[in-house]
Amino acid sequence: MTASGPGSVRPGGRTARVRDAVRKATLAELAEHGYPGLTVDNVAARSGVHKTTVYRRWGNAEGLVADALELAAGEPWPVPDTGTLAGDLRAIARLVLTGFTDPGHGPVTRAFVLAAAQSTGAARALHGFFARRHEQSAAVVERAIERGEVPAGTDAADVVRVAVAPLYYRLFVTGEAVDEAAADRAAASAATAARAGAFVAP
């Protein structure tokens, strides 16, 4: 989304309050109805913002989801620092697991991923969200390189992708159960491969 795209606002004051109210309403609607049931009218009613304003600034459900993801990408994320790459990746995998299984946040997180499969705008926004998370989580691999745990030139984003990808596969492809044991195995596999130099470009 560009600076002039749907949901683009200047920080502070009434505009920021309106954006926050619309975002909270969007998340609540996603939790209750999923992306197929997300409508501007319902978000406007729940947020208390006039629907003309919501239509003008966000346009449609795609714009609402994209803006919510843009806001989420800018929020702090608790990047772990356990002292080892294996420990950090395990903590990241468990954070992802909690994001999908928490009764409050899980439905919204799932709705974002499913929205990306149905909307090009949501897909672009989700890509941006993940890019930001990869940028933040790169610190765990950079520290591992400094400690000599993994070779120089290790692709940090790829290490993190491999640590969490099995969770997404189970959730959205096979429909298998996910738990801490599955998250821990995925993280351990990524750490082992990283130590072996599997993520260093040839």
Buried (B, 14 or more C-beta within 10 A) or exposed (E): BEEEBBBBBEEEEEEEEBBEBBBBBBBBBBBBBBBEEBBBEBBBBBBEBEBEEBBEBBBBBBBBBBBBBBBBBEEEEEBBEEEBBBBBBBBBBBBBBBBBBEEEBBBBBBBBBBBBEEBEBBBBBBEBBBEBBBEBBBBBBEBBBEEEBBBEEBBBBBBBBBBBBBBBEBBEEEEEEBEEEBBBEBBBBBBEBBBEEBBBEE
